[in-house]
Amino acid sequence: MSLPLTEEQRKRIEENRQKALARRAEKLLAEQHQKTSLGTSIAGNPSQAKPGPSQNFPRESCKPVSHGVIFKQQNPGSSSNYDPKPHNSHKQAKGIWKKPEEMTTACPGHSPPRQVALTGISPPLAQSPPEVSKQQPLGYELGQGHAQASIRSIPFANPTHEPLAKAKISQETLARSSGQPPRDVELEAKTAKASTLQQNTSYIHSSPGSVTPRPEGRLQQTSGSSLQKAAVTQKGRCVRKGDRFQVLIGYNAELLAVFKSLPSKIYDPDSKTWNFSMNDYSALMEAAQSLPTVNLQPLEWADGSSESPSTSSAGQASLPSAPSLAFVKGRCVLISRACFEADIGYSQDLIAVFKQMDSRRYDVKTRKWSFLLEEHNKLITKARCLPQVQLDPLPKTLTLAFASQLKKTSLSLTPDVPEADLSEVDPKLVSNLMPFQRAGVNFAIAKGGRLLLADDMGLGKTIQAICIAAFYRKEWPLLVVVPSSVRFTWEQAFLRWLPSLNPDCINVVVTGKDRLTAGLVNIVSFDLLSKLEKQLKTPFKVVIIDESHFLKNSRTARCRAAMPVLKVAKRVILLSGTPATSRPAELYTQIIAVRPTFFPQFHAFGLRYCDAKRMPWGWDYSGSSNLGELKLLLEEAVMLRRLKSDVLSQLPAKQRKIVVVAPGRISATARAALNAAAKEMTKDKTKQQQKEALILFFNRTAEAKIPSVIEYIMDLLESGKEKFLVFAHHKVVLDAVTKALERKVTEREDLCQQFQLSPRHAVAVLSITAANMGLTFSSADLVVFAELFWNPGVLIQAEDRVHRIGQTSSVGIHYVVAKGTADDYLWPMIQEKIKVLGEAGLSETNFSEMTEATDYLYKDPKQQQIYDLFQKSFEEEGNDMELLEAAESFDPGSASGTSGSSSQDMGDTLDESSLTACTQKKKRFEFFDNWDSFTSPL
Ligand SMILES: Nc1ncnc2c1ncn2[C@@H]1O[C@H](COP(=O)(O)OP(=O)(O)OP(=O)(O)O)[C@@H](O)[C@H]1O
């Protein structure tokens, strides 16, 4: 418990205080003489008075960045606020600050900081606009003085709250510039004295006249050294209180007057303490420093560091004669293509500099100043002349990326992209490009063939990538790195869009023994690339990476294999609908793959965009910060992203895609079984025997496709496809997919770490025949058919579970087909039937025009025989049920492979009323793992 002061002690305190005040008044007077003579010339600085061309400022350019989310922000709150974390620490930032190359300019028009401060009609709060200054109750100058400046506290607008004796001349100078009358220093000194003696002020007093300091504010008896702040100093400290801070200190009348003058003051009668918003922090610390009887420790941060050495108790030791060491630091942040803002605390000197910028603009809401990029270097040069201010410039990467804006050569809000000359590219491809796809190709070519094409799913990244690569055809051989399950789909796309390309020139790498450079177009999976990369003697000049977010983790074998290839390539075309699924750190490898000179060190990127935090175990880069700026940088120099909603008018309602799965995934046993079944069909047999052979072939197809189907679904999940339906009709396929997804759900926690899978993932596994009607899944926009069905009407009905009223997006429909299986016959049969229906005006759908493999039809006579058998068998009345039953009961383990126990009700379609029952119906209708998310969009 603290003891009350004795009469003797109080007398001595008051004497010391009076002495200190007198010394300060003297010093201020002497100093102010000096200031007035220097300050007058600067006061007339015309740049300050004129409003500046801020009206010319492109308004929209300062709009916050909106659509096109490329990742989900983890801690959005951290992005815009002043960030006192390690990277901003005084020590570290100072290192940057002192860099010789950044100090080259000899500070044109350099004037001592105190002069700038005196001329500025700065508002009392860091980010207040000039107009506000007159209304603010706190009128003292928050000096950023250096060694000669000494204390420059200027009187309060409200004299009853003046905590300090004021220097008359300083006062006059400020009053002149702010249009206020000069004040009387002596009178104010008296007022200050009176206010100090107001012992009945209710603060943390227990009784009038007796100070009962809190433990933190225990009165101290000092040694009386001349270097000490005052004979008796009241110690206190600032502590965080939510987004505000609280001051823990004993009673001090002067400090109390300061408290009362701060706009954000709140007194908490319970704790008997005052708290303030962070906006008032610098002002309070500044004022507290100039009080000889107060020793206020700055806020402590989580890492135990103080905010600024200037506000440490050591910094106060030499008061009152020592200068204020207050230090404000902050950084420039890009807010649009054309402008940046200063994210920094209050400094009157700095505001004076801001006011010298012609393009200055003040945002009353954010309380931040912003400027055109062309004034960036000017502002930084001037700010560097202020010893108490550290305003970090935009990172070099940004100044390089926005060089044209910095040099004032372009102020447009969107980059100008010239039309590329595509006369050398196959006309079939060029004429089929949708307008936005053409714009994508133009963008890529304007960027020298290096970009991350991050269009939404299904917008045709493949056709654009092929077109971009074809533009650089003279630089081929081309390397295309893709997820394993889509290697053959890419082959089909090249065949479709580049008829000029000889099919033999396409090399799809299927095993670790194949050559990576055998073709003019070489298509390889990520995993095989890591095995074969050593084969590369001469580098590929043109490289496409599909699903480039597979490279997001630099420690994976995929990434380690691909990055060196990309580093030496001249053209790098990255494709991904989801370049990052959860955090900006995932973008780093893709950014440097496109622009190797950007952020050569990950740490610098992490500090700026990943909210990097130092932890006991190292740095944590899992957060996010400055996302608006990151988006601007990406859009300017790295990435092009359009959402479906942006280009919906150009898209068909349904986009069908045939996914040709790898024949290599079909096991030797399954292949043998398939071949045997196919042979049976061509033998001269009875109708019934032929039908049985067909059923067997059909069933073996299902079995053979299982690994490829599962691989494709897993790739979709890893590619960030969040919600989709999978249709199949063989029980074995439904079971296998269900099982694989169940495993995935169980493994989710591991997978979340491995692939950063979204918790929003939801997959519905449905039987084509049991769930093709009556249900609505319009919150999904992707349907995968793991198997084909001979009746296109049933397929279209199944497609329409997603494509129906309520669906506002274009729907992607992927048909998984495997060469050398029943799909070879089913697919052409479906196309044929659709065509007939279309001609009769019964169907609007044209499968063949909408899909890659238009020539997916085998014309050898034996195959024609099988095809005819398919047509016959599947068209005959009553055969549907027989085939379905066979599909349901197919047991791959059984010798014949044609039958098992015909168990469940087949072919029954579902309506809404039976929905609940169906969700229970195992193997027919499975959801992974969020049924509700399909019916009510997330
Ligand atoms: N201009 C076009 N003309 C005809 N078909 C097109 C065109 N653009 C895209 N398509 C078709 O749309 C479907 C989807 O295209 P693609 O697979 O390239 O999309 P994507 O952007 O790569 O999607 P994802 O991210 O899902 O892989 C394909 O079947 C493709 O052939």
PDBQT file of the ligand as one rigid body, heavy atoms in Angstrom, charges set to zero:
ROOT
HETATM    1  N1  LIG A1001     -14.224 -20.819 -77.196  1.00  0.00    +0.000 N 
HETATM    2  C1  LIG A1001     -14.696 -22.030 -76.960  1.00  0.00    +0.000 A 
HETATM    3  N2  LIG A1001     -15.344 -22.696 -77.895  1.00  0.00    +0.000 NA
HETATM    4  C2  LIG A1001     -15.838 -23.918 -77.665  1.00  0.00    +0.000 A 
HETATM    5  N3  LIG A1001     -15.717 -24.582 -76.518  1.00  0.00    +0.000 NA
HETATM    6  C3  LIG A1001     -15.077 -23.956 -75.532  1.00  0.00    +0.000 A 
HETATM    7  C4  LIG A1001     -14.536 -22.659 -75.694  1.00  0.00    +0.000 A 
HETATM    8  N4  LIG A1001     -13.953 -22.294 -74.545  1.00  0.00    +0.000 NA
HETATM    9  C5  LIG A1001     -14.124 -23.323 -73.708  1.00  0.00    +0.000 A 
HETATM   10  N5  LIG A1001     -14.793 -24.325 -74.281  1.00  0.00    +0.000 N 
HETATM   11  C6  LIG A1001     -15.160 -25.593 -73.690  1.00  0.00    +0.000 C 
HETATM   12  O1  LIG A1001     -15.545 -25.398 -72.338  1.00  0.00    +0.000 OA
HETATM   13  C7  LIG A1001     -15.109 -26.475 -71.543  1.00  0.00    +0.000 C 
HETATM   14  C8  LIG A1001     -14.325 -25.957 -70.359  1.00  0.00    +0.000 C 
HETATM   15  O2  LIG A1001     -13.092 -25.432 -70.803  1.00  0.00    +0.000 OA
HETATM   16  P1  LIG A1001     -11.742 -25.681 -69.992  1.00  0.00    +0.000 P 
HETATM   17  O3  LIG A1001     -11.653 -27.073 -69.538  1.00  0.00    +0.000 OA
HETATM   18  O4  LIG A1001     -10.631 -25.132 -70.774  1.00  0.00    +0.000 OA
HETATM   19  O5  LIG A1001     -12.047 -24.773 -68.759  1.00  0.00    +0.000 OA
HETATM   20  P2  LIG A1001     -11.060 -24.424 -67.623  1.00  0.00    +0.000 P 
HETATM   21  O6  LIG A1001     -11.082 -22.964 -67.491  1.00  0.00    +0.000 OA
HETATM   22  O7  LIG A1001      -9.739 -25.072 -67.846  1.00  0.00    +0.000 OA
HETATM   23  O8  LIG A1001     -11.782 -25.087 -66.393  1.00  0.00    +0.000 OA
HETATM   24  P3  LIG A1001     -11.150 -25.849 -65.146  1.00  0.00    +0.000 P 
HETATM   25  O9  LIG A1001     -10.595 -24.804 -64.258  1.00  0.00    +0.000 OA
HETATM   26  O10 LIG A1001     -12.346 -26.530 -64.587  1.00  0.00    +0.000 OA
HETATM   27  O11 LIG A1001     -10.114 -26.799 -65.680  1.00  0.00    +0.000 OA
HETATM   28  C9  LIG A1001     -14.307 -27.378 -72.446  1.00  0.00    +0.000 C 
HETATM   29  O12 LIG A1001     -15.082 -28.446 -72.875  1.00  0.00    +0.000 OA
HETATM   30  C10 LIG A1001     -13.943 -26.494 -73.593  1.00  0.00    +0.000 C 
HETATM   31  O13 LIG A1001     -13.785 -27.198 -74.766  1.00  0.00    +0.000 OA
ENDROOT
TORSDOF 0
